[in-house]
Amino acid sequence: MKYTLDTNILVYAADRSFPLHAQAVEIRDRAAAERETVCLCFPVLLEFFAVITDPSRVRHPLSTEEAWQEVNVYLNTFCILYTLTRVLGEGSPISLCGTGLLARASSMP
């Protein structure tokens, strides 16, 4: 079974001022160690960048350069889930994880 991390985990792990910083770092690092079962959704990375660079949303925002460095680490650490709809054979849409097939939509509820 594959699972993904929420944007909040990434934001809390990046900003040491959050009360849940240590727990978020632990969850993120454990997920990175289980990289075969954990994917990040591409929109989560976009939201992470938007939040972590916005001083009205976090106490200690990262610079644009620092935020891109974090995003690049995630891109190189986790399977990234890009949701694309394509038609295959009988018309089943699929989800792609990076360059590999993650799941056929027809197998989902």
For each residue, the residues with C-beta under 8 A, 3 or more apart:
1: 37
2: 37 38 39 79 97 102 103
3: 37 38 39
4: 38 39 40 41 44 81
5: 9 10 27 28 31 38 40 44
6: 9 10 44
7: 10 11 44 47 48 51
8: 11 12 24
9: 5 6 12 13 24 27 28
10: 5 6 7 13 14 24 28 44 45 48 52 70 74
11: 7 8 14 15 18 24 48 51 52 58
12: 8 9 15 18 20 21 23 24
13: 9 10 21 24 25 27 28
14: 10 11 48 52 62 70
15: 11 12 18 21 52 58 59 60 61
16: 21 60
17: 21 58 59 60
18: 11 12 15 21 24 58 59
19:
20: 12 23 24
21: 12 13 15 16 17 18 24 25
22: 25 26
23: 12 20 26 27
24: 8 9 10 11 12 13 18 20 21 27 28
25: 13 21 22 28 29
26: 22 23 29 30
27: 5 9 13 23 24 30 31
28: 5 9 10 13 24 25 31 32
29: 25 26 32 33
30: 26 27 33 34
31: 5 27 28 34 35 38 78
32: 28 29 35 38 77 78
33: 29 30
34: 30 31 37 38
35: 31 32 38 77 78 79
36: 79
37: 1 2 3 34
38: 2 3 4 5 31 32 34 35 78 79
39: 2 3 4 78 79 80 81 97 102
40: 4 5 44 45 74 78 79 80 81
41: 4 44 45 80 81 83
42: 45 46 80 81 82 83
43: 46 47
44: 4 5 6 7 10 40 41 47 48
45: 10 40 41 42 48 49 71 74 75 80
46: 42 43 49 50
47: 7 43 44 50 51
48: 7 10 11 14 44 45 51 52 67 70 71 74
49: 45 46 52 53 67 68 71
50: 46 47 53 54
51: 7 11 47 48 54 57 58
52: 10 11 14 15 48 49 58 61 62 67 70
53: 49 50 61 62 63 64 67
54: 50 51 57 58 61
55: 58 61
56:
57: 51 54 61
58: 11 15 17 18 51 52 54 55 61
59: 15 17 18
60: 15 16 17
61: 15 52 53 54 55 57 58
62: 14 52 53 66 67 70
63: 53 66 67
64: 53 67 68
65: 68 69
66: 62 63 69 70
67: 48 49 52 53 62 63 64 70 71
68: 49 64 65 71 72
69: 65 66 72 73
70: 10 14 48 52 62 66 67 73 74
71: 45 48 49 67 68 74 75
72: 68 69 75 76
73: 69 70 76 77
74: 10 40 45 48 70 71 77 78 80
75: 45 71 72 78 80
76: 72 73
77: 32 35 73 74
78: 31 32 35 38 39 40 74 75
79: 2 35 36 38 39 40 97 98 100 102
80: 39 40 41 42 45 74 75 97 98
81: 4 39 40 41 42 95 96 97 98 102
82: 42 96 97 98
83: 41 42 95 96
84: 94 95 96
85: 93 94
86: 93 94
87: 91 92 93
88: 91 92 94
89: 92
90:
91: 87 88
92: 87 88 89 104 105 106
93: 85 86 87 105
94: 84 85 86 88 101 102 103 104 105
95: 81 83 84 102 103 105
96: 81 82 83 84 99 100 101 102
97: 2 39 79 80 81 82 100 101 102
98: 79 80 81 82
99: 96
100: 79 96 97
101: 94 96 97 104
102: 2 39 79 81 94 95 96 97
103: 2 94 95 107 108
104: 92 94 101 107 108
105: 92 93 94 95 108
106: 92
107: 103 104
108: 103 104 105
109:
